[in-house]
Amino acid sequence: MHIDLNSCFAMVEQQARPLLRGRPVGITNRNTEYTCVVAASYEAKRLGVKVGMNFHDAQLLAPDILLVESDPPKYHHVYKILVEIMRSYSPHVTMKSIDEGIIDFNGTEPVNRRPLAEIGREIKRRLHEQAGDWMTCNIGIAPNRFLAKTAAGLNKPDGLDIIDHTNLRQTLSKLGLTDLTGIAERNQARLNAVGVYTPLQFLDASADLLRRHVFKSICGQDWYQRLRGWEVDDIEHDTKTIGRQFVMDEMRPNDETVRARLAYLCETTAVKLRYKRLAARGIFVYARYASGDYWYERRMFKSDFFTNAELLRRATLLFNRRPADGWVRELGVSCYGLSPSVQNQVSLLEEINRETWLTEAVDTVNAQFGEFTITFATSLPAKGIVKQKIPFGSTRYFELLCNQA
Amino acid sequence: MDNVTKIEKDVNIVAYYFHNRGPRLRCFPKAMEWNGKRISFTETGLVHPTKKGQRAIHVFDMTDGNADYRLEFDAQTLGWTLVSVADIGLSQNAPNKKFEFAH
């Protein structure tokens, strides 16, 4: 069962602020003129506002649109309610992002004796009761994750649909290729090249054709099984990189401003590393300039690191090698070569111990009195400017984000 | 853009109401006194917890039909703070004022 909250952030804001209900609302990460809409209410979507659209375009389409700055603790509250409801039906719950998750009912038959459609309706009712009257969700029920997600997208908002062997062909006949999750323009072009123009033709294509001629990899076999209801997406990926990036808030930032933002990004990246109990050996720093030029440098070090000071020192080492000409428009820091942290292991080198203990002390103070109570002096100018964004792809840092919000 | 005025002032909640949300009876603000005026809330939007360090804060999003009010209840000091007021221009008596953005 795939559960998807409808226009989640916009709907949560409309739930929190009744005067916004029935009005076109857009959620942004910053209240500036150059911001873009990260979520839109159904009223705004009906007027053509799309996610990712900038403020001016959204205002042209919907002159009455009200842009509201995102408030992660609110979304976290609704997320927790949703997870709690979902876990009451099965221990196998996977959250794909803040606003969507999957309940795997496989093996719960002795407990859940009711039809899944009835359980779906009950989930909708419980969400209403616990999160608020305005909250609705789409529910899709199918033999695998892909078809369940497809079913959840059939009748928005507040839909409940089932795809099984009896209506699979009928359902796919109403869709286009790009309506399928995972098929965008490039994959569509690949399929078109072998004469596949509709999802039904995609379903009828042989595994050999998909593997050898369309996707030219095992992905073709996966698609063959996915379309037939076999589960091939039940995979968890390890964290490979941890990082942060920021688009400059000033058109012509001086060196001090850029370094303040870099220090802040390093600090928050190191906090993320320790939150995941990881240490990194590699670091990647990039800058995009106003001219459109892109610079990056990466280095794998012999020793691993997880403290704020060490990450900043190594990032600065790379950052000092950038071309000095031009205005920096975007900045990013990313750590790779991740391994479980050995923070608890006392080092033979006193200098390393002192830094580790200092970091632990700072973390303890910040946990007690709020994030960034103790912070780098160099990153102070960026505090309040570089804000935590809503994580779209995963909920790995959601608790951390809410503490920092 | 959203017209949000940041207030950050302690206020008195002068009336409460009780509602059976979930398994227990819960308490919500009904009216507050602010700037010498009594504001009666007509609807509770969303109540959610948050933290400031180790302190638990309960955030109440309330409306009186003309503006949305964000109230915080500090579970440690048992005090109420009016954090911000959002006016989307529905009130006919709304002051003709350019609001600042809340941070």
Boltz contact constraints between the chains, C-beta under 6 A:
constraints:
  - contact:
      token1: [A, 15]
      token2: [B, 46]
      max_distance: 6.0
  - contact:
      token1: [A, 16]
      token2: [B, 45]
      max_distance: 6.0
  - contact:
      token1: [A, 16]
      token2: [B, 46]
      max_distance: 6.0
  - contact:
      token1: [A, 16]
      token2: [B, 61]
      max_distance: 6.0
  - contact:
      token1: [A, 17]
      token2: [B, 45]
      max_distance: 6.0
  - contact:
      token1: [A, 17]
      token2: [B, 61]
      max_distance: 6.0
  - contact:
      token1: [A, 17]
      token2: [B, 68]
      max_distance: 6.0
  - contact:
      token1: [A, 18]
      token2: [B, 43]
      max_distance: 6.0
  - contact:
      token1: [A, 18]
      token2: [B, 45]
      max_distance: 6.0
  - contact:
      token1: [A, 18]
      token2: [B, 63]
      max_distance: 6.0
  - contact:
      token1: [A, 19]
      token2: [B, 63]
      max_distance: 6.0
  - contact:
      token1: [A, 19]
      token2: [B, 68]
      max_distance: 6.0
  - contact:
      token1: [A, 19]
      token2: [B, 88]
      max_distance: 6.0
  - contact:
      token1: [A, 31]
      token2: [B, 101]
      max_distance: 6.0
  - contact:
      token1: [A, 66]
      token2: [B, 2]
      max_distance: 6.0
  - contact:
      token1: [A, 67]
      token2: [B, 1]
      max_distance: 6.0
  - contact:
      token1: [A, 67]
      token2: [B, 2]
      max_distance: 6.0
  - contact:
      token1: [A, 68]
      token2: [B, 2]
      max_distance: 6.0
  - contact:
      token1: [A, 73]
      token2: [B, 50]
      max_distance: 6.0
  - contact:
      token1: [A, 74]
      token2: [B, 48]
      max_distance: 6.0
  - contact:
      token1: [A, 77]
      token2: [B, 48]
      max_distance: 6.0
  - contact:
      token1: [A, 132]
      token2: [B, 46]
      max_distance: 6.0
  - contact:
      token1: [A, 368]
      token2: [B, 53]
      max_distance: 6.0
  - contact:
      token1: [A, 368]
      token2: [B, 54]
      max_distance: 6.0
  - contact:
      token1: [A, 369]
      token2: [B, 53]
      max_distance: 6.0
  - contact:
      token1: [A, 370]
      token2: [B, 52]
      max_distance: 6.0
  - contact:
      token1: [A, 370]
      token2: [B, 53]
      max_distance: 6.0
